[in-house]
Amino acid sequence: MQLTRRFVAVMALGLIGLVLVIDFAGGAVPNAYQAPAVVALGSGQVATGAMCAGLPGN
């Protein structure tokens, strides 16, 4: 078997498709209204836990 670009591309897309099928089959659809903010710059949400919350004055 020769590893051509077409073969590798088909295998990569097949693997991505398999991961998507397993992901959709294994769980419920996430609720976008209960998800944490992706970027919380200036949104009023403060960091909690780890070193991000170790600010002076806390």
PAFI-799155 format. One line per 5 residues: number of its first residue (from 1); their letters; for each residue x, y, z of N, C-alpha, C. Coordinates in Angstrom, 2 decimals, decimal comma. Example, Ala and Ser with C-alpha at 12.3 -4.5 7.8 and 13.67 -1.06 7.14 Angstrom:
2
1	AS	13,19 -5,69 7,80 12,30 -4,50 7,80 13,20 -3,30 7,80  12,85 -2,25 7,08 13,67 -1,06 7,14 12,90 0,03 7,87
end
This chain:
58
1	MQLTR	0,85 -1,17 0,00 0,00 0,00 0,00 0,90 1,24 0,00  0,57 2,16 -0,90 1,35 3,38 -1,01 0,60 4,52 -0,33  1,32 5,32 0,44 0,71 6,44 1,15 0,71 7,68 0,26  -0,30 7,77 -0,59 -0,43 8,94 -1,44 -1,17 10,05 -0,69  -1,15 11,23 -1,25 -1,85 12,35 -0,62 -3,34 12,08 -0,55
6	RFVAV	-3,88 11,49 -1,59 -5,31 11,20 -1,61 -5,68 10,21 -0,51  -4,89 9,16 -0,35 -5,16 8,16 0,68 -5,10 8,78 2,08  -4,08 9,58 2,33 -3,93 10,22 3,65 -5,07 11,20 3,89  -5,48 11,95 2,86 -6,59 12,89 3,02 -7,89 12,16 3,32  -8,15 11,07 2,62 -9,37 10,30 2,86 -9,36 9,70 4,26
11	MALGL	-8,22 9,20 4,69 -8,14 8,62 6,03 -8,31 9,70 7,10  -7,74 10,88 6,90 -7,88 11,97 7,87 -9,34 12,42 7,97  -10,00 12,60 6,82 -11,41 12,99 6,84 -12,28 11,90 7,44  -11,94 10,65 7,17 -12,68 9,54 7,78 -12,53 9,52 9,29  -11,34 9,80 9,78 -11,11 9,83 11,22 -11,88 10,98 11,87
16	IGLVL	-11,88 12,14 11,22 -12,65 13,27 11,74 -14,13 12,94 11,76  -14,62 12,31 10,69 -16,02 11,90 10,64 -16,36 10,90 11,72  -15,47 9,95 11,98 -15,69 8,96 13,03 -15,77 9,62 14,40  -14,88 10,57 14,66 -14,91 11,28 15,94 -16,21 12,05 16,09  -16,68 12,70 15,02 -17,95 13,43 15,08 -19,13 12,50 15,33
21	VIDFA	-19,15 11,36 14,67 -20,24 10,40 14,88 -20,25 9,90 16,31  -19,10 9,56 16,85 -19,01 9,08 18,24 -19,43 10,19 19,20  -19,03 11,43 18,92 -19,38 12,55 19,79 -20,88 12,79 19,79  -21,50 12,82 18,62 -22,94 13,07 18,56 -23,75 11,91 19,11  -23,25 10,69 18,97 -23,98 9,53 19,47 -23,85 9,38 20,98
26	GGAVP	-22,82 9,94 21,56 -22,54 9,70 22,97 -23,11 10,70 23,94  -23,69 11,78 23,49 -24,14 12,75 24,47 -25,22 13,66 23,94  -25,72 14,46 24,84 -26,77 15,41 24,49 -26,16 16,67 23,89  -27,00 17,44 23,26 -26,56 18,70 22,68 -26,28 19,68 23,81  -25,13 20,35 23,81 -24,84 21,29 24,88 -25,77 22,50 24,84
31	NAYQA	-26,09 23,00 26,01 -26,94 24,18 26,12 -26,05 25,41 26,07  -26,20 26,21 25,03 -25,35 27,39 24,84 -25,58 28,45 25,90  -26,75 28,43 26,54 -27,05 29,45 27,55 -26,43 29,12 28,91  -25,98 27,88 29,11 -25,35 27,49 30,37 -23,85 27,30 30,22  -23,32 27,47 29,03 -21,89 27,28 28,80 -21,12 28,48 29,34
36	PAVVA	-19,91 28,25 29,84 -19,09 29,38 30,31 -18,63 30,22 29,12  -18,29 31,44 29,40 -17,82 32,34 28,35 -16,48 31,86 27,81  -16,31 31,93 26,51 -15,05 31,52 25,90 -13,97 32,54 26,23  -14,30 33,81 26,08 -13,40 34,90 26,43 -14,16 35,81 27,38  -13,63 36,03 28,57 -14,34 36,80 29,58 -13,68 38,15 29,84
41	LGSGQ	-13,16 38,77 28,80 -12,51 40,06 28,98 -13,55 41,16 29,14  -13,64 41,73 30,33 -14,56 42,82 30,57 -16,01 42,42 30,66  -16,29 41,14 30,84 -17,68 40,70 30,87 -18,23 40,67 32,28  -17,42 41,00 33,27 -17,88 40,96 34,65 -17,61 39,63 35,32  -17,20 38,63 34,56 -16,87 37,34 35,15 -15,42 37,37 35,60
46	VATGA	-15,18 36,87 36,80 -13,82 36,87 37,33 -13,26 35,46 37,29  -11,95 35,38 37,22 -11,30 34,08 37,22 -11,35 33,47 38,61  -11,54 32,17 38,67 -11,53 31,46 39,95 -10,62 30,25 39,83  -9,90 29,97 40,88 -9,03 28,81 40,90 -7,68 29,08 40,28  -6,72 28,24 40,60 -5,36 28,26 40,06 -4,67 29,61 40,26
51	MCAGL	-3,71 29,93 39,42 -2,91 31,14 39,61 -3,64 32,39 39,13  -4,62 32,23 38,28 -5,34 33,41 37,76 -6,08 34,14 38,88  -6,47 33,42 39,92 -7,22 34,04 41,01 -6,30 34,50 42,13  -5,00 34,27 42,01 -4,07 34,65 43,06 -3,62 36,09 42,95  -4,54 37,00 42,74 -4,20 38,41 42,60 -4,00 39,05 43,96
56	PGN	-3,18 40,09 44,04 -3,02 40,79 45,31 -4,35 41,41 45,76  -4,60 41,34 47,02 -5,81 41,93 47,56 -6,96 40,95 47,69  -6,78 39,71 47,25 -7,86 38,71 47,39 -7,75 38,03 48,72
end
